Amino acid sequence: YNNEPYWLHLTEAEKSKALKRKQTWLQQHNKKIIVGINTGCSTMIPYKKLSMQKHLELITEMQNSFKNIQIVLLGGQEDTERNQILASSFADVIASDSQSGLRDGIISVQACDIVISGDSLGMHLAIALNKYTIAWFGPTCDHEIDLFGFGRKISTYLNCSPCWKRTCSNENMCYDH
């Protein structure tokens, strides 16, 4: 590895679809910037994603702090219900289509200006598409991920991190810190 950036090719049709999706999302609530929040992760290490409560707090804080952002929830098929519940808790949060496959999910990431994600496929897609990426790390290692100078890493301060555990019995979870 010689610090080569990720590379993910989009067809012209996919680029066009992403631009149209971005315009539609921005016009829905008259916003200026799209912030995608990837709410899921693989089942291998489920603590790579925030709890529902933490997602609710994150969205509330972002909406209170930044008036011109359109929040769009990103994720795969396993995140559909979670995203619908989160979106229904707010008047102007959009749950992206999570049922149309990986390439359509990539188009949704491309439509975003900024992506917030745990250490997951959504984070890697955002990096590959040169999106400003805010990635948080709890059970995994932040030093193994390169944002190529285009984003921020947030790591837990708990001593048990990184643990790479698939289950955890700690009362204070790393994603809460």
Backbone as JSON, one array per atom type, in Angstrom:
{
  "sequence": "YNNEPYWLHLTEAEKSKALKRKQTWLQQHNKKIIVGINTGCSTMIPYKKLSMQKHLELITEMQNSFKNIQIVLLGGQEDTERNQILASSFADVIASDSQSGLRDGIISVQACDIVISGDSLGMHLAIALNKYTIAWFGPTCDHEIDLFGFGRKISTYLNCSPCWKRTCSNENMCYDH",
  "N": [[0.84, -1.18, 0.0], [0.64, 2.11, -0.96], [-0.42, 4.57, -0.14], [-2.48, 5.0, -1.96], [-5.46, 6.39, -3.19], [-8.9, 5.34, -2.77], [-10.86, 3.97, -5.43], [-13.74, 4.31, -7.22], [-15.81, 3.68, -9.76], [-18.33, 5.47, -11.4], [-20.99, 5.27, -13.7], [-21.95, 7.43, -16.44], [-24.71, 7.62, -16.49], [-25.32, 6.91, -13.84], [-24.08, 9.03, -12.48], [-25.64, 11.13, -13.41], [-28.15, 10.39, -12.38], [-27.57, 10.58, -9.64], [-27.14, 13.35, -9.39], [-29.69, 14.34, -10.03], [-31.13, 13.18, -7.93], [-29.95, 14.45, -5.76], [-30.73, 17.13, -6.25], [-33.52, 16.87, -6.01], [-33.76, 16.07, -3.32], [-32.72, 18.34, -2.04], [-34.54, 20.32, -2.8], [-36.87, 19.45, -1.61], [-37.15, 20.37, 1.05], [-36.13, 22.87, 0.86], [-33.27, 23.23, 1.24], [-29.62, 23.55, 1.53], [-27.3, 21.95, 1.73], [-26.47, 18.53, 1.65], [-26.42, 16.13, 4.1], [-25.52, 12.98, 4.6], [-26.38, 10.31, 6.66], [-25.13, 7.37, 7.53], [-26.71, 4.7, 8.82], [-26.28, 2.07, 9.43], [-24.47, -1.09, 9.68], [-22.44, -3.99, 9.12], [-23.53, -7.21, 10.3], [-21.51, -8.48, 11.55], [-19.87, -7.04, 13.4], [-21.76, -5.51, 15.37], [-21.61, -3.19, 16.9], [-20.52, -1.14, 15.54], [-22.3, 0.65, 14.72], [-24.36, 3.41, 15.7], [-26.6, 3.57, 18.51], [-30.21, 3.64, 18.38], [-31.15, 5.73, 19.98], [-28.87, 7.38, 20.13], [-28.61, 8.07, 17.45], [-30.96, 9.58, 17.15], [-30.37, 11.7, 18.9], [-28.09, 12.76, 17.62], [-29.15, 13.63, 15.13], [-31.04, 15.52, 16.03], [-29.35, 17.4, 17.31], [-27.8, 18.21, 15.12], [-29.75, 19.38, 13.46], [-30.58, 21.48, 15.09], [-28.27, 23.0, 15.16], [-27.46, 23.55, 12.53], [-29.05, 25.08, 10.06], [-29.36, 24.93, 7.29], [-29.02, 22.35, 6.34], [-29.86, 19.28, 4.78], [-30.83, 16.34, 6.01], [-30.19, 13.04, 5.18], [-30.94, 9.7, 5.46], [-28.93, 6.89, 5.17], [-28.29, 3.52, 4.1], [-28.4, -0.12, 4.04], [-30.56, -2.87, 2.99], [-31.16, -4.1, 5.43], [-31.4, -1.96, 7.08], [-33.69, -0.58, 6.59], [-36.17, -0.48, 8.11], [-35.25, 0.69, 10.5], [-34.33, 3.19, 9.52], [-36.72, 4.27, 8.57], [-38.17, 4.55, 10.94], [-36.52, 6.4, 12.29], [-36.63, 8.59, 10.47], [-39.34, 9.19, 10.59], [-39.53, 10.42, 12.98], [-38.89, 13.03, 12.67], [-39.67, 16.1, 10.99], [-38.43, 16.79, 8.61], [-36.46, 14.93, 7.72], [-35.03, 12.66, 5.49], [-35.46, 9.35, 4.47], [-33.43, 7.43, 2.59], [-33.87, 5.35, -0.34], [-33.54, 2.06, 0.43], [-33.83, -0.37, -0.65], [-33.18, -0.95, -3.23], [-30.77, -2.03, -4.04], [-27.12, -2.32, -4.15], [-25.74, -0.63, -6.05], [-27.6, 1.45, -6.37], [-27.59, 2.42, -3.79], [-24.99, 3.43, -3.73], [-25.3, 5.52, -5.52], [-26.94, 7.15, -3.96], [-25.13, 7.85, -1.9], [-23.32, 9.28, -3.45], [-24.9, 11.48, -4.03], [-24.78, 12.96, -1.75], [-23.26, 15.63, 0.18], [-21.74, 15.53, 2.46], [-20.84, 12.79, 4.53], [-21.72, 10.92, 7.33], [-20.66, 8.3, 9.31], [-20.26, 5.1, 10.88], [-17.48, 2.8, 11.11], [-17.8, 1.27, 8.36], [-19.28, -0.2, 5.36], [-20.64, 1.97, 4.21], [-19.04, 4.13, 5.03], [-16.66, 3.53, 3.66], [-17.56, 3.72, 1.01], [-18.2, 6.45, 0.89], [-15.64, 7.57, 1.25], [-14.41, 6.58, -1.07], [-15.84, 7.95, -2.98], [-14.99, 10.48, -2.68], [-16.19, 12.12, -0.73], [-16.69, 14.44, 1.91], [-15.99, 13.01, 4.88], [-17.16, 11.99, 7.96], [-16.15, 9.91, 10.29], [-16.76, 7.55, 12.79], [-15.29, 5.66, 15.43], [-15.34, 2.82, 17.45], [-15.35, -0.08, 18.36], [-13.41, -0.74, 16.51], [-10.3, 0.01, 14.73], [-9.17, 3.25, 14.29], [-6.82, 4.11, 13.12], [-6.36, 2.47, 10.99], [-7.72, 3.36, 8.84], [-7.78, 5.56, 6.13], [-8.58, 8.82, 5.45], [-7.72, 10.45, 3.55], [-7.16, 13.15, 3.93], [-9.62, 14.36, 3.82], [-11.82, 14.73, 5.74], [-12.95, 13.74, 9.03], [-12.01, 11.88, 11.9], [-13.56, 10.27, 14.59], [-13.02, 9.02, 17.71], [-13.7, 6.69, 20.34], [-13.06, 7.2, 23.82], [-12.77, 5.17, 25.57], [-11.01, 2.65, 27.42], [-11.16, 0.04, 26.55], [-11.24, -0.02, 23.85], [-9.58, -0.33, 20.71], [-11.53, -3.27, 20.37], [-12.58, -5.25, 18.74], [-14.63, -7.0, 19.22], [-17.49, -9.11, 18.83], [-19.64, -9.29, 20.42], [-20.74, -7.62, 23.39], [-20.67, -6.92, 26.82], [-20.46, -4.69, 28.3], [-21.6, -2.03, 30.34], [-21.41, 0.66, 29.71], [-21.34, 1.52, 26.53], [-19.13, 1.61, 23.71], [-20.02, 3.16, 21.55], [-21.5, 5.08, 22.78], [-19.74, 6.89, 23.65]],
  "CA": [[0.0, 0.0, 0.0], [1.43, 3.34, -1.09], [-1.32, 5.7, 0.07], [-3.33, 5.21, -3.12], [-6.86, 6.59, -2.8], [-9.9, 4.41, -3.28], [-11.38, 4.33, -6.74], [-15.06, 3.72, -7.48], [-16.29, 4.24, -11.03], [-19.76, 5.63, -11.65], [-21.3, 5.52, -15.11], [-22.56, 8.74, -16.67], [-26.12, 7.5, -16.08], [-25.34, 6.95, -12.37], [-23.77, 10.41, -12.08], [-26.83, 11.94, -13.7], [-29.17, 10.02, -11.4], [-27.15, 11.14, -8.35], [-27.37, 14.79, -9.44], [-31.14, 14.53, -9.95], [-31.53, 12.82, -6.57], [-29.49, 15.55, -4.89], [-31.61, 18.28, -6.48], [-34.83, 16.54, -5.44], [-33.65, 16.11, -1.87], [-32.52, 19.73, -1.6], [-35.76, 21.07, -3.05], [-37.96, 18.97, -0.75], [-37.29, 21.22, 2.24], [-35.42, 24.11, 0.57], [-31.99, 23.21, 1.97], [-28.44, 23.86, 0.72], [-26.25, 20.93, 1.85], [-26.99, 17.21, 2.04], [-25.6, 15.34, 5.01], [-25.97, 11.59, 4.68], [-26.0, 9.58, 7.87], [-25.22, 5.93, 7.34], [-27.17, 4.22, 10.12], [-26.07, 0.64, 9.61], [-23.18, -1.75, 9.55], [-22.63, -5.43, 8.98], [-23.88, -7.91, 11.53], [-20.28, -9.06, 12.11], [-19.56, -6.25, 14.61], [-22.91, -4.59, 15.38], [-21.35, -1.97, 17.67], [-20.0, -0.13, 14.64], [-23.36, 1.63, 14.46], [-24.9, 4.07, 16.88], [-27.92, 3.13, 18.96], [-31.31, 4.48, 17.9], [-31.16, 6.94, 20.8], [-27.75, 8.25, 19.73], [-28.96, 8.64, 16.14], [-31.95, 10.63, 17.4], [-29.66, 12.83, 19.49], [-27.23, 13.33, 16.59], [-29.99, 14.35, 14.17], [-31.59, 16.69, 16.73], [-28.26, 18.36, 17.5], [-27.44, 18.76, 13.81], [-30.82, 20.27, 13.0], [-30.56, 22.68, 15.92], [-27.04, 23.75, 14.92], [-27.25, 23.88, 11.12], [-30.39, 25.25, 9.49], [-29.39, 24.71, 5.84], [-28.67, 20.98, 5.95], [-30.88, 18.27, 4.57], [-30.32, 15.05, 6.49], [-30.67, 11.87, 4.46], [-30.49, 8.46, 6.11], [-28.39, 5.92, 4.23], [-28.1, 2.17, 4.63], [-28.81, -1.24, 3.21], [-31.89, -3.44, 3.22], [-31.33, -4.4, 6.86], [-31.57, -0.69, 7.79], [-34.91, 0.06, 6.11], [-37.09, -0.19, 9.21], [-34.56, 1.63, 11.38], [-34.33, 4.5, 8.89], [-38.1, 4.77, 8.52], [-38.51, 4.99, 12.3], [-35.78, 7.63, 12.55], [-37.17, 9.67, 9.63], [-40.69, 9.56, 11.04], [-39.39, 11.21, 14.21], [-38.54, 14.4, 12.28], [-40.49, 16.6, 9.89], [-37.71, 17.0, 7.35], [-35.39, 13.96, 7.49], [-35.38, 11.76, 4.39], [-34.89, 7.99, 4.45], [-33.17, 7.06, 1.2], [-34.31, 4.02, -0.75], [-32.55, 1.05, 0.83], [-34.29, -1.65, -1.18], [-32.89, -1.04, -4.67], [-29.48, -2.63, -4.32], [-25.86, -1.65, -3.83], [-25.42, 0.48, -6.97], [-28.48, 2.56, -6.05], [-27.05, 2.99, -2.55], [-23.81, 4.21, -4.12], [-25.84, 6.75, -6.1], [-27.39, 7.99, -2.83], [-23.93, 8.41, -1.27], [-22.8, 10.28, -4.39], [-25.77, 12.66, -3.95], [-24.51, 13.68, -0.49], [-22.07, 16.49, 0.28], [-21.01, 15.06, 3.65], [-21.36, 11.52, 5.02], [-21.37, 10.53, 8.69], [-20.81, 6.85, 9.36], [-19.32, 4.27, 11.62], [-16.53, 2.06, 10.28], [-18.66, 0.34, 7.64], [-19.26, -0.03, 3.91], [-21.04, 3.34, 3.91], [-17.85, 4.98, 5.2], [-15.73, 3.26, 2.56], [-18.14, 4.3, -0.21], [-18.03, 7.9, 0.97], [-14.22, 7.85, 1.0], [-14.14, 6.29, -2.48], [-16.51, 8.95, -3.81], [-14.39, 11.77, -2.31], [-17.1, 12.9, 0.09], [-16.17, 14.77, 3.23], [-16.45, 11.89, 5.68], [-16.97, 12.0, 9.41], [-16.22, 8.5, 10.65], [-16.53, 7.31, 14.21], [-14.71, 4.35, 15.71], [-15.47, 2.31, 18.8], [-14.73, -1.39, 18.48], [-12.39, -0.95, 15.48], [-9.12, 0.89, 14.78], [-9.21, 4.4, 13.39], [-5.55, 4.28, 12.4], [-6.34, 1.6, 9.81], [-8.52, 4.01, 7.81], [-7.24, 6.82, 5.61], [-9.6, 9.71, 4.87], [-7.01, 11.19, 2.52], [-7.23, 14.57, 4.21], [-10.94, 14.89, 3.5], [-12.78, 14.29, 6.73], [-12.56, 13.69, 10.44], [-12.24, 10.63, 12.63], [-13.94, 10.44, 15.99], [-12.78, 7.75, 18.39], [-14.09, 6.62, 21.74], [-11.94, 7.32, 24.76], [-12.78, 4.03, 26.49], [-9.79, 1.85, 27.41], [-11.36, -1.27, 25.93], [-11.27, 0.16, 22.39], [-10.44, -1.19, 19.92], [-11.62, -4.64, 20.89], [-13.0, -6.1, 17.64], [-15.57, -8.0, 19.72], [-18.79, -9.23, 18.16], [-20.61, -9.09, 21.48], [-20.18, -6.82, 24.46], [-21.53, -6.85, 27.99], [-20.19, -3.44, 29.04], [-22.75, -1.16, 30.57], [-21.1, 1.85, 28.91], [-20.94, 1.06, 25.21], [-18.19, 2.52, 23.05], [-20.72, 4.12, 20.69], [-22.04, 6.15, 23.61], [-18.63, 7.76, 24.04]],
  "C": [[0.88, 1.24, 0.0], [0.54, 4.58, -1.03], [-2.17, 6.02, -1.17], [-4.77, 5.38, -2.67], [-7.75, 5.49, -3.37], [-10.32, 4.87, -4.67], [-12.69, 3.58, -6.95], [-15.64, 4.42, -8.69], [-17.81, 4.31, -11.05], [-19.95, 5.88, -13.14], [-21.89, 6.92, -15.24], [-24.02, 8.72, -16.25], [-26.25, 7.56, -14.55], [-25.03, 8.35, -11.86], [-24.97, 11.31, -12.29], [-27.95, 11.66, -12.69], [-28.85, 10.6, -10.02], [-27.42, 12.65, -8.31], [-28.87, 15.09, -9.32], [-31.65, 14.23, -8.54], [-31.15, 13.93, -5.59], [-30.41, 16.76, -5.03], [-32.99, 18.06, -5.87], [-34.79, 16.63, -3.93], [-33.51, 17.53, -1.35], [-33.81, 20.55, -1.74], [-36.9, 20.68, -2.11], [-38.21, 19.88, 0.44], [-36.49, 22.51, 2.11], [-34.13, 24.24, 1.37], [-30.83, 23.42, 1.0], [-27.4, 22.74, 0.67], [-26.89, 19.62, 2.28], [-25.97, 16.51, 2.91], [-26.23, 13.96, 5.09], [-25.48, 10.97, 5.97], [-26.22, 8.1, 7.58], [-25.54, 5.31, 8.69], [-26.83, 2.76, 10.39], [-24.63, 0.21, 9.57], [-23.45, -3.23, 9.4], [-22.97, -6.05, 10.34], [-22.65, -8.51, 12.22], [-19.89, -8.37, 13.42], [-20.64, -5.19, 14.72], [-22.68, -3.29, 16.12], [-20.64, -0.92, 16.83], [-21.06, 0.91, 14.31], [-23.86, 2.19, 15.78], [-26.24, 3.44, 17.26], [-28.97, 4.06, 18.36], [-31.31, 5.8, 18.67], [-30.05, 7.9, 20.38], [-27.99, 8.83, 18.34], [-29.97, 9.77, 16.3], [-31.29, 11.88, 17.96], [-28.78, 13.53, 18.45], [-28.05, 14.18, 15.61], [-30.55, 15.62, 14.81], [-30.53, 17.77, 16.88], [-27.87, 19.01, 16.16], [-28.5, 19.74, 13.31], [-30.87, 21.56, 13.81], [-29.37, 23.58, 15.61], [-26.88, 24.26, 13.49], [-28.6, 23.92, 10.4], [-30.47, 24.9, 8.01], [-29.05, 23.3, 5.4], [-29.93, 20.13, 5.77], [-30.27, 16.95, 5.0], [-31.01, 13.94, 5.71], [-30.08, 10.64, 5.12], [-30.12, 7.45, 5.04], [-28.29, 4.56, 4.89], [-28.56, 1.12, 3.65], [-30.19, -1.75, 3.59], [-32.17, -3.68, 4.69], [-31.58, -3.13, 7.69], [-32.88, 0.01, 7.45], [-35.84, 0.46, 7.26], [-36.51, 0.85, 10.16], [-34.63, 3.05, 10.81], [-35.73, 5.1, 8.81], [-38.54, 5.27, 9.89], [-37.8, 6.31, 12.61], [-36.37, 8.8, 11.75], [-38.53, 10.12, 10.11], [-40.67, 10.38, 12.33], [-39.11, 12.68, 13.94], [-39.36, 14.82, 11.07], [-39.74, 16.64, 8.56], [-36.47, 16.12, 7.16], [-35.88, 12.96, 6.45], [-34.7, 10.41, 4.6], [-34.68, 7.62, 2.99], [-33.69, 5.66, 0.93], [-33.21, 3.02, -0.38], [-32.9, -0.33, 0.28], [-33.87, -1.89, -2.63], [-31.49, -1.51, -5.0], [-28.28, -1.72, -4.08], [-25.58, -0.46, -4.75], [-26.33, 1.68, -6.7], [-28.05, 3.21, -4.74], [-25.82, 3.84, -2.82], [-24.25, 5.54, -4.72], [-26.31, 7.7, -4.99], [-26.2, 8.61, -2.11], [-23.35, 9.51, -2.15], [-23.62, 11.58, -4.31], [-25.51, 13.5, -2.7], [-23.28, 14.57, -0.61], [-21.14, 16.0, 1.39], [-21.65, 13.74, 4.06], [-20.81, 11.27, 6.42], [-21.63, 9.04, 8.82], [-19.87, 6.23, 10.37], [-18.39, 3.6, 10.62], [-17.29, 0.95, 9.56], [-18.53, 0.57, 6.14], [-19.65, 1.39, 3.53], [-19.88, 4.32, 4.03], [-16.9, 4.79, 4.03], [-16.25, 3.81, 1.23], [-17.95, 5.8, -0.23], [-16.59, 8.3, 0.68], [-13.92, 7.67, -0.49], [-14.75, 7.32, -3.41], [-16.05, 10.38, -3.46], [-15.36, 12.68, -1.58], [-16.38, 13.27, 1.38], [-16.8, 13.76, 4.18], [-16.12, 12.1, 7.14], [-17.21, 10.57, 9.86], [-15.93, 8.33, 12.13], [-16.11, 5.85, 14.41], [-14.88, 4.01, 17.18], [-14.74, 0.98, 18.91], [-13.62, -1.65, 17.46], [-11.34, 0.16, 15.54], [-9.22, 2.04, 13.79], [-7.93, 4.56, 12.58], [-5.44, 3.39, 11.17], [-7.09, 2.22, 8.62], [-7.89, 5.33, 7.43], [-8.39, 7.61, 5.0], [-8.99, 10.61, 3.81], [-7.17, 12.7, 2.67], [-8.6, 15.2, 3.99], [-11.98, 14.35, 4.46], [-12.2, 14.32, 8.13], [-12.87, 12.31, 11.0], [-12.59, 10.98, 14.07], [-13.8, 9.07, 16.65], [-13.24, 7.82, 19.83], [-12.85, 6.75, 22.62], [-11.88, 6.14, 25.73], [-11.52, 3.18, 26.32], [-9.94, 0.53, 26.68], [-11.33, -1.2, 24.4], [-9.86, 0.29, 21.85], [-10.4, -2.62, 20.45], [-11.93, -5.67, 19.81], [-14.0, -7.17, 18.07], [-16.9, -7.96, 18.97], [-19.94, -9.11, 19.16], [-19.93, -8.31, 22.59], [-21.18, -6.76, 25.61], [-21.27, -5.6, 28.83], [-21.47, -2.63, 29.19], [-22.61, 0.13, 29.77], [-20.53, 1.38, 27.57], [-20.04, 2.09, 24.54], [-18.91, 3.55, 22.17], [-21.41, 5.22, 21.48], [-20.96, 7.17, 23.98], [-17.86, 8.23, 22.82]]
}
